[in-house]
Amino acid sequence: MNDPGLDEHLQETFQNAQHHAEQCDKKDDGGVRAAFRKELKQDDEEEEVGYFQPNRWWFTSTAFPIVAGTFGPLANFFSVCAQSQNWRQHTADGSQISDPEWLTAVTGLSLAMSLFANIVLLANFGHLLRYSIAQPLTIVFWFISAVLLIVPLGIVRTTPGLEHSQAYYYAIIAASVYVILPILLTANAAGAYVFRAYPPSFNALTVPQRTLMLQTTIYVCYLAAGAGVFAHVEGWDYLDGVYWADYTLLTIGLGSDFPPKTHTGRALLIPYAVGGITMLGLLIGSIRGLVLERGKVKVVRRMVARERERWMSRMQEPDEGWKKDEWEAMRRIQATAETRHKYTALGISLFAYLLLWFLGALTFWYSEAPQGWTYFESLYFSYTSLLTVGYGDFFPMSTAGKPFFVVWSIIAVPTVTILISNVGDILTGWIRHGLVLGITGNSGGAFQRKGASGQQDIDQGALNRIGTDVERLGHAVEHVEEKRGEGSGLAARLARQISRLAKDAATKPAVEYAWEDWEAWLALLGELTEGQNRSGSESGGAEDNEKRGEWTWLGEDGPLLSGVSEAQWLLGKLCKRLEEVLEEEYGGGSR
């Protein structure tokens, strides 16, 4: 019955599939098999801190360093703005008074120290310097940079007929950021050394974190360079160019005070605006994904902790239907976590929007008092600017109003964009829920498709290659079994399902399968055999389950907390099962 040619063909196909799986496994950030074996690894910092710890430790261990790394380059840019002009000017005509040499030297030293602090922070993130060395250096040098700006700010005063220039107010903004950032890093160090809530180190930057920091740096450089070019072409002061570039790239487009008038400026605006707006969109997407989407994972973890307590009481009770019951509990957790996440994100973004609106209006009311703005007019200007309507009938003209507008709009406009996106998510969920109810008559079923928050990026090309190879393997197995007239047929069925799941795993948004699909796959895995129950065998109980490596829906090794989509998780399980079957029926030279 044996056919050596068929066996060689089968072994060759099997080895080809294994090769692609191993190649995928070797990838650090895209390996399918590696991803299945890892616990939920959103990023290295969160993994060390733990999802069940209080939120404050997540903020101090992860959010604070990211804020420092993101706003550090922005503070450097404001320091450059503070040095681009003299700090005092005549009120009547705006002509500037030369700064003393000591002031230029001190502000230059402050900028140099802040740049050094940024470099050390990045080295800390990248493990080029030990945390115990880099963290104190970053904190100290940023504090020194702040002091070197705060002292001159108190010394340089105006007299009648004089006023502070825009550079002076940029120095105030830069000094404020230089104070806030080391405070955040000090809190991070305190959590590590004093409270011992997490290890005193930064793990290597994850892709989302690295992308956010890199995009922020590129956007700031792009804005600064564009301001210099257009200021030269249009004959503006550099800081007026910064103000113009800011409201142009943020699509506010006031336009009444600094419209480009030269043909060169208007021609350069076309590529400059397209590039800047594209960068801004990518930056906002990174902020939303990093800050808001991760919240859903934390909600899921906390709900699982509570559900576990309830299910632990059932672990010693034999129950044929425990897998479906726990599957339904997993679906409830997913639905509740998604709802809580959406409304929490909406509440936070709405609060931030209102805060920026009213406080921004209050500041503009004060800074634009020489123009006679009322508080309502300030509210109106802030509202039209936040929504990027930008009529241009009101715009800041004071030396204090323009710098504040720049930093305020950089924070406010992305906040409004995130708010609108969160509202859209909720409305889309309502519509989808209504459609599902209309199609299936219930809120579940195979129609559910949604993005899987916080899942690892998987190499789609590798998944497709694995699916193709396994499909060929399945045909080879069927051919061998047909020729031999023997075989269980399990390997061929597994190969067909793996091919299907490989296609699903490479698609977005991720698929959530109905129980009927799961039931069929569990049968292939041998986990719905007669007499199997949650407590395991009568003699071994839970200990026996642990020895066999059985998983539970709400467990760390289950699909809910795996960090990958359901299709990717199932793909790993079925691939492992296929290897076992092939070894049993065709491996080891037994035939």
Salt bridges, closest charged atoms under 4 A:
ASP7 OD1 - ARG484 NH2 2.45
ASP25 OD2 - ARG37 NH2 3.13
ASP43 OD2 - ARG294 NH1 2.86
ASP44 OD1 - LYS41 NZ 3.28
GLU46 OE1 - ARG294 NH1 3.83
ASP240 OD1 - LYS402 NZ 3.29
GLU293 OE2 - ARG288 NH1 2.89
GLU293 OE1 - HIS341 NE2 3.89
GLU307 OE1 - ARG310 NH2 3.15
ASP319 OD2 - ARG314 NH2 2.01
ASP325 OD2 - ARG314 NH2 3.53
GLU326 OE1 - ARG534 NH1 2.35
GLU338 OE2 - LYS342 NZ 3.41
GLU338 OE1 - LYS450 NZ 3.13
ASP425 OD2 - ARG288 NH2 2.06
ASP459 OD2 - LYS27 NZ 3.38
ASP469 OD2 - HIS20 ND1 2.18
ASP469 OD1 - ARG472 NH1 3.99
GLU478 OE1 - HIS475 ND1 3.88
GLU478 OE2 - ARG496 NH1 2.41
GLU486 OE2 - ARG591 NH1 3.16
ASP504 OD2 - ARG500 NE 3.90
GLU512 OE2 - LYS450 NZ 3.29
GLU527 OE1 - LYS323 NZ 3.47
ASP544 OD2 - ARG548 NH1 3.49
GLU550 OE2 - ARG548 NH2 2.35
GLU556 OE2 - ARG301 NH1 2.87
GLU556 OE2 - ARG308 NH2 3.27
GLU566 OE2 - ARG331 NH1 2.62
GLU579 OE2 - ARG33 NH1 3.74
GLU580 OE1 - ARG577 NH1 3.53
